[in-house]
Amino acid sequence: MPAVLTVDPRSGVPIYLQIVEQIKRSVALGVLAPGEQLPTVKQLALDLTVNPNTVARAYRDLERDEVIETAPGRGSFVRANGRAGASRSAAADVTAEALLAAVREARSIGLTAQQVRSLFAAALARWFPEES
Amino acid sequence: MSISIAHLTKRYGGFTAVDDVSVEIPSGSVFGLLGPNGAGKTTTFKCLLGLAVPSSGEIRFDGKALTPQVFERLSYVPERSVLYEWMSAADHLEMQRRAFKSYDARRANELMQLFSLDPRKRVRNMSKGMRTALSVVLAFSTSPEIMVLDEPTSGLDPVNQRSVLKLIIDASAQGATIVLASHQIGQVERAADHIAVLRHGKIALAGAVDDLKAGSKIVEAIFETDAFAVNGVAGDSRVTRVERTGRILRLTVSSGSEDLAGRLSAMGALSVRVVDLNLEDIFLNAVDARAQSADVVESVS
């Protein structure tokens, strides 16, 4: 696997979540290809210098979310249909979170819902010009 | 091998060093024991290793008492080096070989090289860091199932500190159960999956590191005037600390940050922010006397 992961253990975001989010993103962006093998739990734990059970927890979450699959004795792999599925869910998660934060920020500095709507429309017009 | 500590108390005369401590250390986990100096970490370790007799309570390894069979599979890096000043590193390795059937000479050699230790050097000529490194070599030379590591990186340079961390992670990946005390919270944050914080001999906080991080937040709200009422949220059991400074309210919470942020917003806060806490913040909150009850702290600004 290319060295696509960096975790910040000193951050307040749980380490297993950082690993889950970064692998989802890598799959969504095609940095990790379908069928590509992931490092073993032990290898990734040593590479990142983090607790192996934390890495194992991240892998379990990724299996549950159908981003990766683990074949006993062979290792963990990005699912064949991982890209489409994971990209949809990962991209949606990341976007939803960013939008929530932006709206909360807007409200906290006193913007009205109508003002937020027109800002959102302007952002859509900029990044989806073909649909406006 | 799991370790179960139940109602452990250790008194020295009138002084209670460890006061009714109960923790479950799951098999295969790295358990970080944090606490200020004198909080009871080393005494807990001594009881764990059978070097001190508990005043009450009990310690079980996979449900059994500490027997010679368990002791054979256990290794210890003490906070204060117990090396013999007049002996060389090689002499210590030889002692380890005689004491432990599981001693692995090849592994010991690799570890000596990892830390650039000279086997002929006598302990009395070693720096603090070299002594720590030799203790680490001895502990990891027997592929133990249980490791008790009391400040295993003290005096080491950052490169060797990282080597010790990788040894801990490697041993954990092989299934060893490791109890780690360190003042270097950044190391515990990397290596440990569970922690307990000791304060005055009692458990102030315990849990899985990732769960503690996911729950512990600061919720900061700014109100229009400084005459805002927070009775509803300040009394919430999830709030461990309340600070108000003028128009700003800062809540330290153990869980439910989103819910509390929503309630503050509904109470008319102009701005509400949720701030993540790292392990150092969580630790400092746990050992801070003021955080023990949700008293309202009126900051003077």
Interface residues (C-beta under 8 A of the other chain):
Chain A: P9 R10 S11 G12 V13 P14 I15 Y16 L17 V41 K42 A45 L46 T49 V50 N51 P52 N53 T54 R57 R104 R107 S108 I109 G110
Chain B: G28 S29 V30 R162 L165 K166 I169 D170 S172 A173 G186 E189 R190 A191 A192 D193 V209 D210 D211 K213 A214 S216 K217 I222 S265 A269 L270 S271 V272 R273 V275 D276 L277 N278 L279 E280 D281
